[in-house]
Amino acid sequence: GFDRYADFRLRWVDESAGRVLLDGQIGLGLNDALSDFLDRHDGVRVLQLESKGGRDLESQKVAATIRDSGVATLVSGECSSACTALFLSAEVRTLNLDTNARLGFHSSGVQTTQGTVPVGEGEGTYWRTLAAGGVSEDFIVRVYAVSPRDIW
């Protein structure tokens, strides 16, 4: 069916430097699109991220693809919510402070018919993703103090 979060684009920003831009929402089908792009283009070295987030489970798939491919991540603008999992999945990652780049975090949540229900500390894939990305436990606890509807 239709996924309102599947509003993303992958395109070369600087082909000679191997830099590809991923911008828009992280929605269903992004991992397939990224995998296909990487399969078709040998020279991808850096994935520049510009996203306010999207689907957590899709972001986990994309993060695994980034990790397996060995590409670096770069943020020059905003990378929030589920996008941070993508940023942290690379071994080499750059936050371009010259362009006022920023990362935005909040706790995990699950959409239900009653609204967004927070996922508790130590639970879920996002907690593990932050820890695997080298984020300190104190920082992760601070992230989980932020509602899934807010950004820190």
Backbone as ProteinMPNN parsed JSONL, in Angstrom:
{"seq_chain_A": "GFDRYADFRLRWVDESAGRVLLDGQIGLGLNDALSDFLDRHDGVRVLQLESKGGRDLESQKVAATIRDSGVATLVSGECSSACTALFLSAEVRTLNLDTNARLGFHSSGVQTTQGTVPVGEGEGTYWRTLAAGGVSEDFIVRVYAVSPRDIW", "coords_chain_A": {"N_chain_A": [[0.816, -1.19, 0.0], [0.204, 2.358, 0.152], [2.758, 4.426, 1.44], [3.081, 7.102, 3.415], [5.452, 8.128, 4.299], [7.321, 7.454, 2.433], [8.896, 9.305, 0.867], [11.445, 10.037, -0.573], [14.703, 10.763, -1.981], [17.453, 9.753, -3.966], [20.482, 10.855, -5.152], [23.289, 11.822, -7.164], [25.596, 14.069, -5.772], [28.196, 14.895, -5.98], [29.79, 13.297, -8.162], [32.452, 12.725, -8.856], [33.726, 12.796, -6.412], [32.453, 10.766, -5.211], [30.094, 11.199, -3.778], [26.837, 10.894, -2.636], [23.533, 12.095, -2.303], [21.042, 11.559, 0.064], [17.893, 12.448, 0.572], [14.869, 13.578, 2.195], [11.997, 11.784, 3.492], [12.347, 8.818, 5.467], [11.176, 6.059, 4.287], [9.155, 3.136, 3.466], [10.74, 0.983, 1.202], [13.041, 2.418, 0.806], [15.449, 1.144, 1.582], [15.676, -0.868, -0.387], [15.93, 0.778, -2.643], [18.334, 2.152, -2.062], [20.136, -0.017, -1.899], [19.979, -0.962, -4.538], [20.97, 1.312, -5.893], [23.623, 1.393, -4.892], [24.515, -1.056, -5.915], [24.478, -0.534, -8.649], [26.328, 1.509, -8.956], [29.66, 1.769, -8.571], [31.323, 3.672, -7.393], [30.452, 4.95, -5.016], [31.205, 6.607, -2.117], [30.554, 8.282, -0.03], [27.654, 8.966, 1.801], [25.486, 11.452, 1.904], [23.326, 12.788, 4.242], [20.087, 14.083, 4.587], [17.468, 14.474, 6.344], [14.393, 14.379, 8.128], [13.624, 12.144, 9.374], [11.581, 9.191, 9.813], [10.356, 5.978, 9.126], [11.143, 3.653, 11.601], [11.827, 0.857, 11.47], [12.508, 0.593, 8.756], [14.667, 2.308, 8.697], [16.488, 0.851, 10.194], [17.066, -1.251, 8.477], [18.253, 0.16, 6.361], [20.429, 1.223, 7.732], [21.901, -1.114, 8.224], [22.584, -1.766, 5.594], [24.211, 0.413, 4.949], [26.288, 0.026, 6.801], [27.264, -2.494, 5.921], [28.129, -1.824, 3.36], [30.225, -0.087, 3.707], [30.32, 2.634, 3.212], [30.841, 6.1, 4.014], [29.181, 8.464, 6.207], [27.645, 11.685, 6.009], [26.533, 14.735, 7.33], [25.176, 17.77, 6.501], [23.138, 19.451, 6.929], [20.125, 18.893, 8.328], [19.6, 16.01, 10.275], [17.489, 14.0, 11.673], [15.694, 12.096, 14.183], [14.807, 8.959, 12.975], [16.783, 9.142, 11.069], [19.181, 9.491, 12.392], [20.026, 6.943, 13.055], [20.977, 6.019, 10.621], [23.126, 7.764, 10.202], [24.811, 7.068, 12.371], [25.484, 4.464, 11.713], [27.632, 4.231, 10.02], [31.162, 3.673, 9.809], [32.916, 5.746, 9.409], [32.004, 8.976, 9.953], [30.674, 12.231, 9.472], [29.871, 15.355, 10.772], [29.055, 18.312, 9.552], [29.976, 21.132, 10.822], [30.496, 23.636, 9.845], [28.409, 24.247, 8.203], [26.329, 24.505, 9.889], [25.216, 22.052, 10.614], [23.066, 19.605, 12.101], [22.059, 17.129, 14.486], [19.135, 15.412, 15.43], [17.438, 14.06, 18.147], [15.203, 11.694, 19.727], [13.097, 9.684, 21.872], [12.151, 6.289, 21.086], [9.098, 5.371, 19.469], [5.917, 3.752, 19.066], [3.422, 3.6, 16.658], [0.026, 3.579, 17.353], [-3.527, 2.914, 17.438], [-4.329, 4.588, 19.41], [-2.534, 6.635, 19.339], [0.935, 7.731, 19.527], [2.981, 5.524, 21.228], [5.432, 5.494, 23.65], [8.547, 3.669, 23.534], [10.168, 1.905, 26.024], [13.183, 2.615, 28.001], [16.177, 0.893, 27.15], [14.876, -0.901, 25.601], [13.921, -2.1, 22.37], [15.082, -1.494, 18.966], [16.275, 0.977, 18.425], [17.567, 1.936, 20.752], [19.603, 0.012, 20.95], [20.89, 0.579, 18.531], [21.914, 3.163, 18.948], [23.721, 2.617, 21.043], [25.448, 0.795, 19.748], [26.54, 2.529, 17.94], [28.395, 3.864, 19.372], [27.506, 5.716, 21.196], [27.269, 7.187, 24.375], [25.94, 5.704, 27.409], [24.776, 7.532, 29.18], [24.065, 9.625, 27.445], [22.214, 8.286, 25.837], [20.206, 7.72, 27.699], [19.358, 10.318, 28.137], [18.324, 10.883, 25.597], [16.136, 9.138, 25.593], [14.55, 10.407, 27.401], [13.199, 12.258, 26.02], [10.176, 12.911, 24.458], [8.598, 10.865, 21.904], [7.33, 12.544, 20.149], [8.691, 14.925, 20.126], [11.778, 16.763, 19.459], [15.187, 16.659, 20.291]], "CA_chain_A": [[0.0, 0.0, 0.0], [0.855, 3.661, 0.134], [3.467, 4.832, 2.651], [3.239, 8.555, 3.368], [6.843, 8.457, 4.601], [8.201, 7.041, 1.336], [9.155, 10.501, 0.058], [12.898, 10.168, -0.51], [15.428, 10.84, -3.245], [18.882, 9.442, -3.996], [21.07, 11.438, -6.366], [24.677, 12.245, -7.069], [25.902, 15.463, -5.468], [29.532, 15.068, -6.552], [30.147, 11.945, -8.601], [33.903, 12.544, -8.838], [34.1, 12.553, -5.013], [31.693, 9.61, -4.749], [29.123, 11.637, -2.771], [25.426, 10.747, -3.003], [22.612, 12.705, -1.349], [19.776, 10.93, 0.411], [17.08, 13.422, 1.282], [13.455, 13.27, 2.316], [11.559, 10.891, 4.564], [12.788, 7.423, 5.44], [9.959, 5.274, 4.163], [9.246, 1.801, 2.902], [11.355, 0.916, -0.109], [14.318, 3.133, 0.755], [16.571, 0.211, 1.603], [15.781, -1.469, -1.721], [16.43, 1.801, -3.561], [19.748, 2.379, -1.764], [20.874, -1.226, -2.302], [20.038, -0.94, -5.998], [21.884, 2.397, -6.275], [24.981, 0.944, -4.599], [24.843, -2.131, -6.856], [24.671, 0.034, -9.995], [27.398, 2.518, -8.966], [30.796, 1.321, -7.758], [32.103, 4.763, -6.81], [29.841, 5.642, -3.88], [32.055, 6.578, -0.929], [29.94, 9.083, 1.033], [26.216, 9.155, 1.729], [25.1, 12.678, 2.595], [21.981, 12.588, 4.778], [19.255, 15.258, 4.872], [16.164, 13.869, 6.606], [13.789, 14.581, 9.443], [13.316, 10.828, 9.926], [10.587, 8.352, 9.151], [10.076, 4.635, 9.657], [12.247, 3.098, 12.378], [12.266, -0.446, 10.949], [13.199, 0.805, 7.475], [15.967, 2.912, 8.993], [17.382, -0.217, 10.655], [17.507, -1.962, 7.263], [19.172, 1.053, 5.645], [21.645, 1.284, 8.544], [22.658, -2.347, 7.955], [23.134, -1.641, 4.243], [25.326, 1.369, 5.037], [27.358, -0.66, 7.532], [27.82, -3.538, 5.06], [28.747, -1.257, 2.159], [31.444, 0.633, 4.065], [30.292, 4.055, 2.866], [30.845, 7.065, 5.114], [28.0, 9.322, 6.24], [27.905, 13.116, 6.148], [25.364, 15.588, 7.523], [25.47, 19.193, 6.321], [21.926, 20.169, 7.298], [19.431, 18.242, 9.434], [19.416, 14.556, 10.313], [16.769, 13.815, 12.928], [14.868, 10.928, 14.421], [15.316, 7.713, 12.392], [17.978, 9.445, 10.265], [20.385, 9.353, 13.206], [20.47, 5.547, 12.959], [21.766, 5.933, 9.394], [24.371, 8.489, 10.451], [25.65, 6.312, 13.307], [25.816, 3.132, 11.207], [28.895, 4.262, 9.273], [32.379, 3.722, 10.616], [33.389, 7.127, 9.248], [30.845, 9.866, 9.886], [31.052, 13.634, 9.604], [28.842, 16.359, 11.009], [29.685, 19.519, 9.042], [29.599, 22.259, 11.665], [30.605, 24.862, 9.045], [27.1, 24.487, 7.573], [25.345, 24.436, 10.981], [24.571, 20.739, 10.618], [22.592, 19.199, 13.418], [21.405, 15.841, 14.675], [17.99, 15.528, 16.333], [17.13, 12.78, 18.784], [14.068, 11.513, 20.635], [12.882, 8.276, 22.192], [11.389, 5.504, 20.117], [7.666, 5.252, 19.7], [5.17, 2.867, 18.183], [2.123, 4.161, 16.304], [-1.134, 2.733, 17.634], [-4.778, 3.637, 17.208], [-4.438, 5.588, 20.477], [-1.453, 7.605, 19.172], [2.291, 7.214, 19.65], [3.298, 4.966, 22.536], [6.883, 5.413, 23.782], [9.212, 2.404, 23.834], [10.953, 2.177, 27.221], [14.643, 2.546, 27.992], [16.769, -0.43, 27.035], [14.061, -1.731, 24.719], [13.836, -1.695, 20.979], [16.285, -1.466, 18.136], [16.919, 2.293, 18.417], [18.49, 1.955, 21.898], [20.771, -0.789, 20.556], [21.579, 1.284, 17.452], [22.694, 4.24, 19.554], [24.834, 2.004, 21.773], [26.384, 0.235, 18.768], [27.189, 3.662, 17.282], [29.38, 4.463, 20.258], [26.888, 6.741, 22.012], [27.348, 6.821, 25.792], [24.666, 5.37, 28.033], [24.196, 8.769, 29.718], [23.443, 10.33, 26.331], [21.039, 7.506, 25.433], [19.175, 7.956, 28.713], [18.838, 11.668, 27.846], [17.5, 10.745, 24.389], [14.887, 8.47, 25.958], [13.74, 11.33, 28.211], [12.493, 13.118, 25.068], [8.993, 12.274, 23.876], [8.689, 10.551, 20.474], [6.738, 13.633, 19.368], [9.57, 16.089, 20.205], [13.157, 16.569, 19.001], [16.239, 17.299, 21.082]], "C_chain_A": [[0.855, 1.249, 0.0], [1.523, 3.948, 1.468], [3.738, 6.326, 2.559], [4.661, 8.994, 3.684], [7.801, 8.139, 3.445], [8.401, 8.196, 0.35], [10.649, 10.806, 0.15], [13.475, 10.248, -1.91], [16.883, 10.445, -3.01], [19.439, 10.035, -5.278], [22.521, 11.816, -6.102], [24.735, 13.724, -6.716], [27.243, 15.804, -6.098], [30.038, 13.674, -6.925], [31.648, 11.704, -8.547], [34.42, 12.287, -7.419], [33.348, 11.364, -4.426], [30.624, 9.951, -3.727], [27.713, 11.634, -3.333], [24.578, 11.37, -1.907], [21.377, 11.837, -1.19], [18.988, 11.981, 1.169], [15.62, 13.032, 1.244], [13.195, 12.314, 3.461], [12.096, 9.476, 4.366], [11.53, 6.558, 5.455], [10.215, 3.919, 3.544], [9.807, 1.863, 1.492], [12.695, 1.627, -0.201], [15.496, 2.169, 0.749], [16.76, -0.467, 0.246], [16.369, -0.473, -2.72], [17.919, 2.064, -3.332], [20.588, 1.183, -2.198], [21.047, -1.276, -3.81], [21.018, 0.13, -6.486], [23.329, 1.974, -6.054], [25.43, -0.173, -5.53], [25.173, -1.587, -8.239], [25.855, 0.987, -10.088], [28.505, 2.106, -8.003], [31.445, 2.435, -6.947], [31.504, 5.48, -5.624], [30.73, 5.467, -2.649], [31.421, 7.29, 0.263], [28.45, 9.209, 0.765], [25.871, 10.376, 2.577], [23.63, 12.565, 2.977], [21.306, 13.922, 5.076], [17.843, 14.739, 5.081], [15.692, 14.191, 8.012], [13.32, 13.252, 10.043], [12.292, 10.07, 9.126], [10.417, 7.035, 9.879], [11.307, 4.038, 10.333], [12.739, 1.773, 11.803], [12.976, -0.317, 9.61], [14.572, 1.411, 7.719], [16.963, 1.862, 9.479], [17.919, -1.025, 9.469], [18.532, -1.131, 6.508], [20.497, 1.143, 6.402], [22.519, 0.047, 8.308], [23.298, -2.306, 6.576], [24.33, -0.691, 4.234], [26.526, 0.703, 5.695], [28.05, -1.683, 6.627], [28.564, -2.978, 3.852], [30.049, -0.525, 2.452], [31.447, 2.095, 3.68], [30.312, 4.896, 4.136], [29.532, 7.836, 5.088], [28.43, 10.754, 6.535], [26.582, 13.822, 6.363], [25.825, 17.026, 7.411], [24.289, 20.063, 6.707], [21.303, 19.512, 8.513], [19.32, 16.741, 9.213], [18.787, 14.263, 11.662], [16.041, 12.487, 12.964], [15.514, 9.686, 13.816], [16.564, 7.933, 11.539], [19.251, 9.254, 11.072], [20.909, 7.921, 13.206], [21.331, 5.349, 11.721], [23.128, 6.574, 9.599], [25.322, 7.639, 11.292], [26.103, 4.96, 12.771], [27.138, 3.08, 10.457], [30.077, 4.285, 10.23], [32.977, 5.126, 10.584], [32.171, 8.009, 9.064], [31.288, 11.29, 10.199], [29.818, 14.49, 9.787], [29.492, 17.694, 10.658], [29.211, 20.742, 9.826], [29.715, 23.594, 10.93], [29.276, 25.225, 8.378], [25.968, 24.436, 8.604], [24.558, 23.13, 10.973], [24.149, 20.375, 12.026], [21.931, 17.823, 13.354], [20.275, 16.049, 15.678], [17.565, 14.165, 16.84], [15.825, 12.842, 19.561], [13.907, 10.017, 20.891], [12.093, 7.594, 21.08], [9.919, 5.503, 20.478], [7.045, 4.317, 18.68], [3.811, 3.504, 17.935], [1.03, 3.153, 16.607], [-2.393, 3.536, 17.306], [-5.013, 4.698, 18.277], [-3.362, 6.666, 20.374], [-0.102, 6.93, 19.299], [2.546, 6.768, 21.079], [4.818, 4.848, 22.629], [7.353, 3.99, 24.057], [10.176, 2.705, 24.969], [12.453, 2.059, 27.033], [15.122, 1.105, 27.92], [16.015, -1.363, 26.117], [14.188, -1.241, 23.279], [15.172, -1.575, 20.28], [16.995, -0.123, 18.19], [17.921, 2.416, 19.57], [19.768, 1.208, 21.524], [21.574, -0.111, 19.454], [22.452, 2.401, 18.012], [23.92, 3.675, 20.274], [25.885, 1.458, 20.808], [27.138, 1.33, 18.024], [28.179, 4.389, 18.166], [28.833, 5.566, 21.143], [26.896, 6.282, 23.476], [25.965, 6.527, 26.364], [23.993, 6.606, 28.627], [23.472, 9.559, 28.627], [22.159, 9.607, 25.909], [19.898, 7.697, 26.43], [18.549, 9.33, 28.485], [17.93, 11.637, 26.615], [16.141, 10.158, 24.76], [14.023, 9.28, 26.921], [12.916, 12.261, 27.318], [11.349, 12.336, 24.439], [9.207, 11.945, 22.403], [8.111, 11.652, 19.58], [7.584, 14.896, 19.346], [10.952, 15.739, 19.648], [14.083, 17.329, 19.932], [17.496, 17.36, 20.255]], "O_chain_A": [[2.077, 1.188, -0.136], [0.92, 3.736, 2.52], [4.528, 6.769, 1.725], [5.039, 10.122, 3.369], [8.97, 8.523, 3.488], [8.111, 8.072, -0.84], [11.063, 11.72, 0.863], [12.838, 9.861, -2.89], [17.465, 10.77, -1.975], [18.936, 9.756, -6.366], [22.918, 12.09, -4.97], [24.01, 14.536, -7.29], [27.407, 16.875, -6.682], [30.632, 12.972, -6.107], [32.082, 10.598, -8.228], [35.446, 11.628, -7.247], [33.574, 10.993, -3.275], [30.269, 9.114, -2.898], [27.421, 12.268, -4.347], [24.863, 11.2, -0.722], [20.748, 11.434, -2.168], [19.362, 12.365, 2.277], [15.184, 12.264, 0.387], [14.067, 12.067, 4.294], [12.27, 9.011, 3.24], [10.908, 6.354, 6.497], [11.335, 3.594, 3.15], [9.395, 2.698, 0.687], [13.416, 1.457, -1.185], [16.444, 2.359, -0.012], [17.891, -0.621, -0.215], [17.206, -0.837, -3.546], [18.683, 2.185, -4.29], [21.645, 1.358, -2.804], [22.127, -1.592, -4.307], [21.809, -0.124, -7.395], [24.173, 2.171, -6.928], [26.603, -0.234, -5.899], [26.046, -2.118, -8.925], [26.343, 1.25, -11.187], [28.319, 2.094, -6.787], [32.057, 2.165, -5.913], [32.004, 6.54, -5.247], [30.98, 4.35, -2.197], [31.7, 6.961, 1.416], [28.032, 9.519, -0.351], [25.954, 10.34, 3.805], [22.786, 12.279, 2.129], [21.884, 14.784, 5.738], [17.093, 14.576, 4.119], [16.482, 14.265, 8.954], [12.69, 13.237, 11.101], [12.145, 10.27, 7.92], [10.344, 6.994, 11.107], [12.373, 3.93, 9.727], [13.946, 1.579, 11.661], [13.942, -1.034, 9.35], [15.534, 1.072, 7.031], [18.157, 1.972, 9.203], [19.081, -1.432, 9.461], [19.557, -1.65, 6.067], [21.565, 1.139, 5.789], [23.74, 0.159, 8.205], [24.429, -2.759, 6.404], [25.342, -0.963, 3.587], [27.649, 0.804, 5.201], [29.279, -1.734, 6.573], [29.521, -3.587, 3.373], [30.884, -0.355, 1.564], [32.48, 2.752, 3.805], [29.859, 4.46, 5.194], [28.845, 7.861, 4.067], [29.429, 11.001, 7.21], [25.61, 13.545, 5.661], [26.736, 17.46, 8.117], [24.421, 21.283, 6.802], [21.869, 19.557, 9.605], [18.994, 16.271, 8.123], [19.472, 14.276, 12.684], [15.804, 11.846, 11.94], [16.669, 9.391, 14.122], [17.325, 6.992, 11.312], [20.289, 8.896, 10.516], [22.113, 7.707, 13.343], [22.306, 4.598, 11.757], [24.156, 6.01, 9.223], [26.5, 7.508, 10.961], [27.025, 4.363, 13.327], [27.706, 2.003, 10.276], [29.999, 4.848, 11.322], [33.476, 5.628, 11.59], [31.393, 7.816, 8.13], [32.141, 11.53, 11.053], [28.842, 14.364, 9.048], [30.376, 18.161, 11.376], [28.165, 21.315, 9.521], [29.103, 24.579, 11.341], [29.05, 26.384, 8.031], [24.796, 24.337, 8.242], [23.369, 23.114, 11.29], [24.774, 20.774, 13.009], [21.347, 17.419, 12.348], [20.435, 16.775, 16.659], [17.358, 13.234, 16.062], [15.398, 13.911, 19.998], [14.511, 9.191, 20.207], [11.457, 8.246, 20.252], [9.548, 5.619, 21.646], [7.572, 4.117, 17.586], [3.124, 3.903, 18.876], [1.098, 2.005, 16.169], [-2.311, 4.707, 16.937], [-5.813, 5.612, 18.073], [-3.286, 7.534, 21.244], [0.003, 5.708, 19.195], [2.353, 7.534, 22.024], [5.438, 4.186, 21.796], [6.667, 3.208, 24.716], [10.935, 3.671, 24.886], [12.936, 1.489, 26.055], [14.549, 0.213, 28.545], [16.451, -2.489, 25.874], [14.529, -0.084, 23.034], [16.234, -1.556, 20.903], [18.213, -0.076, 18.016], [19.014, 2.948, 19.378], [20.874, 1.7, 21.747], [22.801, -0.207, 19.435], [23.598, 2.565, 17.596], [25.026, 4.197, 20.128], [27.082, 1.64, 21.029], [28.243, 1.101, 17.531], [28.743, 5.409, 17.77], [29.604, 6.284, 21.779], [26.571, 5.133, 23.776], [24.954, 7.029, 25.872], [22.768, 6.72, 28.584], [22.39, 10.097, 28.861], [21.138, 10.246, 25.654], [18.741, 7.824, 26.029], [17.336, 9.487, 28.625], [16.887, 12.29, 26.594], [15.109, 10.634, 24.287], [12.896, 8.89, 27.225], [12.036, 12.971, 27.806], [11.544, 11.225, 23.946], [9.924, 12.669, 21.713], [8.382, 11.679, 18.38], [7.254, 15.846, 18.635], [11.256, 14.572, 19.397], [13.819, 18.469, 20.314], [18.518, 17.863, 20.722]]}, "name": "protein", "num_of_chains": 1, "seq": "GFDRYADFRLRWVDESAGRVLLDGQIGLGLNDALSDFLDRHDGVRVLQLESKGGRDLESQKVAATIRDSGVATLVSGECSSACTALFLSAEVRTLNLDTNARLGFHSSGVQTTQGTVPVGEGEGTYWRTLAAGGVSEDFIVRVYAVSPRDIW"}
